[in-house]
Amino acid sequence: MIPKPTIPVPSKKILVVEDNDVIREGLAQHLQIDNYLVVQASNGNEALRVLEKFKPDLILSDINMPGKDGIELYAEVRKNPRLITVPFLFLTADNSPQSRRLGRELGVEDYLTKPINHQDLLSTINARLLRAAEVEVAHIGQAYLETVAVLVNAIEGRDPYTRGHVDRVTRYAVWMAEELRWPEEQIRMMEFGARLHDIGKIIIPDQVLNKQGKLTQEEWALMQQHPVAGEKILSGISHLQAVRPYVLYHHEHWDGTGYPEGLKQREIPIEARILAIIDVYDALSTERPYHPARPHDEVMQYIELQAGKYFDPDLVVVFQGVMKKRCTQGEKK
């Protein structure tokens, strides 16, 4: 049987700092067997030289070493903004309460007492790396939210109808993603995509964006540029690349009559097909400068009539079910 292809997992990098050659090389050998990439240093000064060019995922250091000891090394590492989040574990033969208290006061994450038990070593390292990964994910999530907030504020300040529209579209989009049982990360991208779907309207002049009457041909042509403009804004933000299909394609139609590229049916990314339904639903069911709000049932009937023309017919069925369930539960408002 041909084995299934797997995704290569990059090895975590560990800096081992220990003046005893036998202990240091023994630790390195054990860690390498378990697929860690190990760099060695015999004292604190050598470790600092290594750290100038190499950022490990974890530092494992003896306390008592000639020259710069482990406590001094730890203090230097924590002064460096590039290394401040790297987990730091102490190796020590001194397990006295005084030694541990000193380390805790400095903020040391954990101790391993010599002689080192191999299983304890791996368990402790894995636990610290897992915690570091959780913290990193939390920081990335916060960075995403801050970026999205800045971008959304850029358009909300110009269009009095945008804030409520964005909030509702986001809520409905998340409901759809949950109903389709998307993974958590995809649901988060759906939330960001919904919030940013109209970011390209920042290029539209106020007199066009908030016009009371029907747009002229030239004004409509300008309005149709906002998906491309929005996608260009996001193209330079590395952690929002997954959001670009929401922004670029949410005005494409199932029958190919939409814009900007005239995609049809499943050529249109599913994220955009979902937003297309939700965007129109909210636009019709709320008051705008150019029309009054229509009743929910009337809008849902319109959505159903346009299934197979403007909208993915399968997703329309899902949307109908979601809105019926959520509205019955009193969640729509």
Buried (B, 14 or more C-beta within 10 A) or exposed (E): EEEEEEEEEEBBBBBBBBBBEEBBBBBBEBBEEEEBBBBBBBBBBBBBEBBEEEEBBBBBBBBEBEEBBBBBBBEBBBEEEEBEEBBBBBBBEEEEEEBBEEBEEEEBBBBBBBEBEEEEBBEBBEEBBEEBEEEEEEEEEEEBBEBBEEBBEEBBEBBEBBBEBBBBBBBBBBBBBEBBEBEEEBBBBBBBBBBBBBBBBBBBEEEBBBBEEEBEEEBEEBBBBBBBBBBBBBEEBEEBEBBBBBBBBBBBBBBEEBBBBEBBBEEBBBBBBBBBBBBBBBBBBBEEEEEEEBEBEEBBEBBBEBBBEBBBEEBBEBBBEBBEEBEEEEEBE
